[in-house]
């Protein structure tokens, strides 16, 4: 290998949609899997054992995480469009 060879970066070899698609999928699924679904399941499965404060917190978590997932989805779509147009992403 030559002394001045540039480092091989796998991400440079991928077509541009792959890293952006990973961001797109992550923005939609991460908060949903980590917070929304457990909060929803807790509300359904532990309904009789939750205090009013716990119930209120879980009810508040669900729309907050869905809104934040929506923000991430919009940002990922914006990045995808910019990358597809040949520009630089966010």
WOSUL-V68004 format. One record per backbone hydrogen bond with DSSP energy under -0.5 kcal/mol. CO is the residue of the C=O (numbers start at 1). NH is the residue of the N-H. E is the energy in kcal/mol with one decimal. If there is no record, write none. Layout:
BEGIN
co = <CO,CO>
nh = <NH,NH>
e = <E,E>
END
This chain:
BEGIN
co = <2,7,8,9,9,10,10,15,15,16,17,18,19,20,21,22,23,24,25,26,29,30,31,31,32,35,36,37,38,39,40,41,42,46,46,47,51,52,53,54,55,56,57,58,59,60,61,62,63,64,65,66,67,68,69,70,71,72,73,74,75,76,77,78,79,80,81,82,83>
nh = <5,9,10,12,13,13,14,18,19,20,21,22,23,24,25,26,27,28,29,30,33,34,35,36,37,39,40,41,42,43,44,45,46,49,50,50,55,56,57,58,59,60,61,62,63,64,65,66,67,68,69,70,71,72,73,74,75,76,77,78,79,80,81,82,83,84,85,87,86>
e = <-1.1,-0.7,-0.6,-0.8,-0.7,-1.2,-0.8,-1.7,-0.6,-1.1,-3.0,-2.0,-1.7,-2.2,-2.7,-2.6,-2.5,-1.3,-2.3,-2.5,-2.8,-2.7,-2.4,-1.9,-2.8,-2.0,-2.6,-3.0,-2.5,-2.2,-2.1,-3.6,-2.3,-1.2,-0.9,-0.5,-2.5,-2.3,-2.4,-2.6,-2.4,-1.9,-2.2,-1.5,-0.8,-1.5,-2.7,-1.9,-2.4,-2.4,-2.2,-1.9,-2.2,-2.3,-2.3,-2.5,-2.4,-2.3,-2.5,-2.5,-2.3,-2.5,-2.5,-2.3,-2.8,-2.6,-1.6,-2.3,-1.3>
END
